[in-house]
Amino acid sequence: MADKEIGKINKGEFQGTVTDVVVAVREYNGRVGVDIREYTTSDKYTGPTKKGLRIPADRFADFKRMINSISESDLVADGSGSSGSSSSGSSSSNRNQEELPDY
């Protein structure tokens, strides 16, 4: 299987290093998956970094379902600085339970 780049989002530039987030379908160690990884371009190094994640092909449907459950209104800051309860679960009504840092 040939690697297939799906898209690229420019994350920015810092101290002469340009960073992009690249989404691709790649084969690694004989297994296909979705790779979401930071790539850097600088005078010293150009290529992928350790910063990223890999979704195995057999778990992609679960990942896609989670991503598709996010609405535009979920991505708007409410200004309160905190979210509700912290119980665990996987239903769409529980998706705002954990407050994550904004990198």
DRENTORBA-105350 format. One line per 10 residues: number of its first residue (from 1); their letters; for each residue x, y, z of N, C-alpha, C, O. Coordinates in steps of 0.02 Angstrom, whole numbers. Layout:
% residues N
NUM> a> X/Y/Z/X/Y/Z/X/Y/Z/X/Y/Z ~ ...
This chain:
% residues 103
1> madkeigkin> 42/-59/0/0/0/0/44/62/0/91/67/39 ~ 29/109/-43/66/171/-45/39/219/7/-22/221/20 ~ 83/259/38/61/309/85/19/362/49/31/378/-9 ~ -31/388/84/-76/437/55/-84/495/103/-113/487/157 ~ -59/554/84/-68/614/125/-137/641/114/-157/654/57 ~ -174/651/168/-243/675/165/-245/751/167/-283/782/129 ~ -206/781/211/-207/854/217/-154/879/264/-121/841/300 ~ -146/945/264/-94/977/304/-121/1043/331/-154/1080/295 ~ -108/1056/395/-128/1118/427/-65/1151/455/-27/1120/492 ~ -53/1213/436/5/1249/461/-7/1268/533/-56/1302/549
11> kgefqgtvtd> 38/1246/577/32/1260/649/66/1325/666/47/1359/714 ~ 117/1343/628/151/1407/641/226/1401/635/253/1349/615 ~ 259/1456/652/331/1460/648/358/1484/715/330/1530/745 ~ 412/1453/739/443/1473/801/518/1466/794/543/1411/780 ~ 554/1519/803/627/1521/800/653/1489/736/701/1450/739 ~ 623/1506/680/646/1483/615/624/1413/596/643/1388/543 ~ 585/1380/638/560/1314/623/485/1318/606/446/1341/647 ~ 467/1295/547/397/1293/526/369/1225/544/400/1173/531 ~ 310/1225/575/278/1162/596/210/1155/562/169/1201/563 ~ 198/1096/533/134/1079/503/108/1016/537/146/974/559
21> vvvavreyng> 42/1011/542/10/949/564/-14/914/500/-52/941/461 ~ 10/852/491/-5/815/430/-48/754/448/-32/717/494 ~ -102/745/411/-145/687/418/-133/643/357/-137/666/300 ~ -117/579/369/-101/534/314/-122/463/331/-129/445/390 ~ -133/423/280/-143/351/288/-76/319/271/-51/327/215 ~ -48/283/319/19/255/310/21/183/333/-17/161/376 ~ 68/147/303/83/80/325/147/83/367/196/112/345 ~ 145/54/426/203/54/471/207/-16/502/159/-40/532 ~ 264/-48/495/274/-116/519/220/-164/494/197/-207/530 ~ 202/-155/431/154/-199/399/81/-187/417/37/-225/397
31> rvgvdireyt> 67/-133/455/-1/-118/476/-21/-49/452/18/-1/458 ~ -81/-44/425/-107/19/398/-144/57/453/-178/27/494 ~ -137/123/453/-172/164/501/-172/237/480/-139/256/431 ~ -208/277/517/-210/349/505/-158/380/551/-158/369/611 ~ -114/420/522/-60/452/558/-73/527/561/-82/558/508 ~ -76/555/621/-84/627/630/-22/650/667/-13/636/726 ~ 21/686/632/88/700/658/112/769/640/94/797/588 ~ 153/798/684/186/861/670/247/849/627/286/803/639 ~ 255/889/576/314/889/533/346/957/539/312/1008/540 ~ 413/958/543/448/1021/548/492/1033/488/516/986/455
41> tsdkytgptk> 504/1096/474/550/1117/421/595/1170/451/572/1223/472 ~ 660/1156/453/709/1204/478/775/1193/443/782/1149/401 ~ 825/1233/461/891/1225/432/924/1160/454/963/1130/417 ~ 908/1138/516/940/1078/544/905/1013/528/937/962/519 ~ 837/1014/523/800/952/513/734/967/477/701/1017/491 ~ 717/924/432/652/927/398/623/857/398/654/810/373 ~ 563/851/426/531/785/427/484/777/486/468/825/520 ~ 462/714/498/414/701/551/446/707/620/507/699/628 ~ 404/721/670/427/724/739/393/667/778/352/630/752 ~ 411/662/842/380/613/886/310/635/906/270/594/928
51> kglripadrf> 295/699/897/231/726/918/177/706/868/173/733/813 ~ 136/659/888/83/637/844/50/575/872/67/551/926 ~ 3/549/833/-30/488/853/-48/447/792/-50/472/736 ~ -61/384/805/-78/337/752/-142/302/771/-147/274/826 ~ -190/302/727/-253/267/738/-251/204/694/-251/209/633 ~ -250/145/725/-249/83/685/-312/79/642/-365/102/662 ~ -306/49/584/-362/44/537/-423/11/568/-479/31/554 ~ -412/-38/611/-469/-73/641/-505/-31/695/-559/-50/717 ~ -476/25/716/-508/70/765/-530/136/734/-557/179/768 ~ -519/143/668/-535/206/635/-609/223/639/-627/282/647
61> adfkrminsi> -654/174/632/-726/189/635/-745/220/702/-785/266/704 ~ -715/196/757/-728/225/823/-702/297/826/-737/342/851 ~ -642/308/801/-612/374/800/-654/423/759/-668/479/780 ~ -675/401/700/-716/443/656/-782/461/689/-805/518/684 ~ -813/413/722/-876/426/758/-866/479/812/-907/524/819 ~ -810/475/849/-796/525/900/-785/594/870/-813/643/895 ~ -745/598/817/-732/662/785/-796/691/756/-809/751/764 ~ -837/650/724/-899/675/694/-950/696/746/-998/732/729 ~ -942/676/809/-989/697/862/-974/767/887/-1014/795/925 ~ -919/797/866/-901/865/886/-939/914/840/-934/910/779
71> sesdlvadgs> -975/960/871/-1011/1010/831/-972/1076/834/-927/1085/875 ~ -990/1121/789/-957/1187/788/-967/1223/855/-921/1258/877 ~ -1024/1215/886/-1037/1248/950/-993/1221/1006/-978/1256/1054 ~ -971/1158/1000/-925/1130/1049/-857/1165/1048/-821/1164/1098 ~ -840/1196/992/-775/1226/984/-773/1300/1002/-723/1334/990 ~ -828/1325/1030/-832/1395/1050/-821/1399/1125/-855/1365/1163 ~ -773/1441/1146/-759/1449/1217/-819/1481/1251/-848/1529/1224 ~ -838/1455/1309/-894/1483/1345/-873/1534/1397/-916/1567/1427 ~ -808/1541/1408/-782/1592/1454/-784/1571/1527/-757/1608/1569 ~ -814/1514/1544/-818/1495/1615/-752/1466/1641/-739/1470/1701
81> gssgssssgs> -712/1438/1597/-647/1412/1618/-649/1343/1649/-597/1315/1664 ~ -709/1315/1659/-713/1247/1686/-772/1211/1656/-819/1242/1631 ~ -768/1145/1658/-823/1105/1632/-857/1070/1690/-836/1077/1747 ~ -910/1035/1676/-952/1003/1726/-919/946/1762/-864/952/1787 ~ -953/889/1765/-931/832/1804/-871/798/1772/-850/817/1717 ~ -843/749/1807/-784/715/1780/-792/640/1779/-742/604/1785 ~ -854/614/1772/-862/542/1767/-843/520/1697/-844/559/1650 ~ -826/456/1690/-804/432/1625/-862/399/1588/-910/376/1618 ~ -856/398/1521/-906/369/1479/-891/385/1408/-847/427/1394 ~ -927/353/1360/-910/365/1290/-968/392/1250/-963/398/1189
91> sssnrnqeel> -1025/408/1283/-1081/435/1245/-1068/507/1227/-1027/541/1258 ~ -1104/531/1176/-1092/599/1153/-1112/650/1206/-1086/705/1206 ~ -1157/633/1252/-1176/680/1305/-1121/688/1357/-1123/735/1397 ~ -1073/643/1357/-1018/646/1405/-954/675/1376/-902/673/1409 ~ -955/700/1315/-893/720/1282/-861/783/1311/-802/795/1299 ~ -897/824/1349/-869/885/1377/-850/877/1450/-843/927/1485 ~ -842/817/1474/-831/805/1545/-760/820/1567/-750/841/1624 ~ -712/811/1526/-642/818/1546/-613/882/1517/-617/894/1457 ~ -584/923/1560/-553/984/1536/-481/968/1516/-442/943/1555 ~ -466/983/1454/-400/969/1427/-362/1034/1416/-393/1085/1402
101> pdy> -296/1034/1422/-258/1095/1410/-261/1115/1337/-265/1072/1293 ~ -258/1180/1324/-257/1206/1256/-185/1220/1238/-155/1268/1263 ~ -156/1180/1194/-86/1188/1176/-80/1237/1121/-25/1251/1098
